[in-house]
Amino acid sequence: MSTAPTAPTGTDAPVAIVTAAGSGIGRGIAGELAQRGYRLSLLSRGENVRALAEELGATATVGSLTSPEDLQRLVDDTLRTHGRIDAVVNGCGHTAQDELLKVTDEMWHQGLDMVLLSVARMARLVTPHMLQRGTGAFVNISSYTAFEPMGLIPVNSSLRAALSSFTKLYADQYAAHGLRMNALLPGFVDSHPETEEFLARIPAGRYATTAEIGKLAAFLISDDAAYINGESLRIDGGAARSL
């Protein structure tokens, strides 16, 4: 159960978009925000997002975050239904991977669409509406490999670093207008099977839960985090070794 303060309800409640919400981290974030009283607009490629939306009292859009048309439809539907957008949590799935020099151009381009361009496109769509209200927050779900690249996942590691740069650049430009953008960098999360090899890397001795990721995302879009902007925050149980 969430211990967060009671949030406004009805048409006074804040509105958040969550992409890649059908499973894993995105689903955990959606559940946490629903507990805190957010009105939610969820995007996922799978039809299961409709059932989740019904469970959480949210609206659902079935579509791909790599499709500009689907993102436009998501934003239009959210504004038509709720009349405002207070926050966006940009999630995404996993990119295709191979050994570094075996990664094809197509795999790089697909990863770019998924990890970086989806965030840039959402920012272009939503920022004008947030500017009109003088407030708004983005959280980009990234990975601790942005700072500690892993050879097993070169596409993911490279593009997560680019996402941290975009996050900082956005904050530089829009902080004075009341808008914020931060990146949340999980390590190993329980939405994926544990392995002894990866578990041994984590001083905490366990994977993060999707609920823990959700709580940090909820904090970052809340007014309690009003002075946190342009940051890339790790939540990895101490797995990262860089300072």
C-alpha positions in Angstrom: 0.0 0.0 0.0 1.2 3.5 -0.8 1.9 5.9 2.1 1.7 8.9 -0.2 -0.5 11.9 0.9 -4.0 11.9 -0.4 -4.1 13.4 -3.8 -6.8 15.5 -5.4 -9.5 13.5 -7.1 -11.9 14.0 -10.0 -11.2 16.7 -12.5 -8.7 18.4 -10.1 -6.5 15.3 -10.1 -3.2 15.5 -12.1 -3.0 13.7 -15.5 0.0 11.6 -16.4 0.9 9.7 -19.6 2.8 6.5 -19.2 4.2 4.8 -22.3 5.2 1.1 -22.5 2.7 0.6 -19.7 1.5 -2.8 -20.5 4.1 -4.8 -18.5 7.2 -4.6 -16.4 8.4 -1.2 -15.1 5.8 0.7 -17.0 3.0 -1.3 -15.4 4.5 -0.8 -12.0 4.7 2.9 -12.5 1.1 3.1 -13.7 0.0 1.2 -10.6 1.9 3.5 -8.2 0.5 6.6 -9.9 -3.0 5.3 -9.8 -2.7 4.8 -6.0 -1.6 8.4 -5.7 -4.7 9.7 -7.4 -3.4 10.4 -10.9 -5.6 10.2 -13.9 -3.7 8.1 -16.3 -3.4 7.7 -20.1 -1.5 4.5 -20.9 0.2 3.4 -24.1 1.3 -0.1 -25.0 1.6 -2.2 -28.2 -0.3 -5.0 -26.6 -4.1 -5.2 -26.1 -3.5 -6.1 -22.5 -3.1 -2.4 -21.8 -6.9 -2.1 -22.1 -7.5 -4.5 -19.2 -4.9 -2.6 -17.1 -6.6 0.7 -17.9 -9.9 -0.7 -16.8 -8.4 -1.9 -13.6 -6.8 1.4 -12.8 -9.6 3.7 -14.1 -7.3 4.9 -16.8 -7.6 5.4 -20.6 -5.7 3.2 -23.0 -4.1 3.7 -26.4 -2.9 0.6 -28.3 0.1 1.7 -30.4 3.9 1.8 -30.7 6.1 4.5 -29.1 8.2 4.3 -32.3 5.3 5.5 -34.4 4.9 9.3 -34.5 1.2 8.8 -35.5 0.5 6.7 -32.5 2.2 9.2 -30.2 0.1 12.0 -31.7 -3.0 9.9 -31.2 -2.0 9.3 -27.6 -1.6 13.0 -26.8 -4.7 14.0 -28.7 -6.8 11.4 -26.9 -5.4 12.4 -23.5 -6.2 16.0 -24.0 -9.6 15.2 -25.4 -10.4 13.0 -22.4 -8.7 14.9 -19.5 -8.1 18.4 -20.8 -4.5 18.6 -19.6 -1.2 16.8 -19.2 0.8 17.3 -16.0 3.4 14.6 -16.4 4.8 12.1 -18.9 6.7 9.0 -18.0 8.6 7.8 -21.1 9.1 4.1 -20.9 10.4 1.7 -23.6 11.2 -1.9 -24.2 14.5 -3.5 -24.9 16.5 -2.8 -28.1 17.8 -5.6 -30.3 21.4 -6.5 -29.4 24.4 -8.3 -30.8 28.2 -8.1 -30.5 29.3 -4.5 -31.0 30.4 -4.7 -34.7 27.7 -7.2 -35.6 25.0 -4.6 -34.8 23.4 -3.7 -38.1 22.4 -0.3 -39.2 18.7 -1.4 -39.0 19.2 -2.4 -35.3 20.8 1.0 -34.6 18.0 2.8 -36.3 15.3 0.8 -34.5 17.0 1.5 -31.2 17.3 5.2 -31.9 13.5 5.3 -32.6 12.7 3.4 -29.4 15.0 4.9 -26.9 15.7 8.5 -28.0 13.3 9.7 -30.7 10.3 8.5 -28.8 11.2 10.9 -26.0 12.1 13.8 -28.3 8.7 13.3 -30.1 6.7 13.2 -26.9 8.5 16.4 -25.8 7.6 18.1 -29.0 4.0 17.1 -28.7 3.4 17.8 -25.0 5.7 20.8 -24.2 3.5 23.4 -25.9 0.6 22.4 -23.6 2.7 22.4 -20.5 4.1 25.8 -21.4 0.6 27.2 -21.5 0.0 26.0 -17.9 3.5 27.0 -16.8 4.2 23.6 -15.2 4.9 20.0 -16.2 7.4 17.1 -15.6 8.9 14.3 -17.7 10.6 11.2 -16.4 12.5 9.1 -18.9 13.0 5.5 -17.9 16.6 4.7 -18.9 19.2 2.3 -17.5 22.3 2.5 -15.3 24.2 1.4 -18.4 24.0 5.0 -19.5 27.0 5.6 -17.2 28.4 2.0 -17.2 28.0 0.5 -20.7 27.8 -3.2 -21.0 29.2 -5.0 -24.0 26.3 -7.4 -23.9 23.9 -4.6 -24.8 25.8 -2.0 -26.9 22.7 -0.5 -28.6 21.0 0.1 -25.2 24.1 1.3 -23.5 25.0 3.9 -26.2 21.5 5.3 -26.6 20.8 5.5 -22.9 23.8 7.8 -22.7 22.3 9.9 -25.4 19.1 10.0 -23.5 20.8 11.5 -20.5 22.3 14.2 -22.7 18.8 15.0 -24.2 17.4 15.1 -20.6 19.9 17.7 -19.6 19.5 19.8 -22.7 15.7 19.9 -22.2 16.1 21.0 -18.6 18.5 23.7 -19.7 16.0 25.1 -22.1 12.7 24.8 -20.2 13.5 25.0 -16.5 12.9 28.7 -16.4 9.4 28.1 -17.8 8.4 25.7 -15.0 9.1 22.5 -16.8 11.3 19.6 -15.7 12.8 16.5 -17.2 14.8 13.8 -15.4 16.0 10.4 -16.3 15.5 7.4 -14.0 18.2 4.7 -14.3 17.3 1.3 -13.0 19.7 -1.5 -12.6 18.4 -5.1 -12.5 14.6 -5.3 -12.0 12.4 -8.2 -11.0 10.4 -8.0 -14.2 13.2 -10.1 -15.7 14.5 -13.5 -14.5 17.3 -13.4 -11.9 20.7 -14.9 -12.8 23.4 -15.7 -10.4 25.9 -13.7 -12.5 23.9 -10.5 -12.4 22.8 -11.0 -8.8 26.4 -11.2 -7.7 26.9 -7.6 -9.1 24.4 -6.1 -6.7 25.6 -5.1 -3.2 21.9 -5.1 -2.0 21.7 -8.8 -2.9 18.5 -8.6 -4.8 16.8 -7.1 -7.9 14.7 -3.9 -7.6 10.9 -4.4 -7.6 8.9 -2.6 -10.2 7.0 -1.0 -7.3 10.2 0.6 -6.1 10.9 2.0 -9.6 7.3 3.3 -9.6 7.8 5.1 -6.3 10.8 7.0 -7.5 9.1 7.9 -10.8 6.1 9.2 -8.8 8.5 11.3 -6.6 10.2 12.8 -9.6 7.0 14.0 -11.2 5.7 15.4 -7.9 6.1 18.8 -6.5 8.4 17.3 -3.8 11.0 17.1 -6.6 10.4 20.7 -7.9 14.1 21.5 -7.7 15.4 18.3 -9.3 15.9 18.9 -13.0 18.1 17.5 -15.8 19.3 14.7 -13.6 20.0 11.0 -14.3 19.2 9.2 -11.1 20.3 5.6 -10.5 18.2 3.1 -8.7 20.4 0.0 -8.8 21.0 -1.3 -5.3 24.6 -0.1 -5.5 25.5 -2.1 -8.6 27.1 0.9 -10.5 30.7 1.5 -9.6 31.3 4.9 -11.1 31.1 8.0 -8.8 
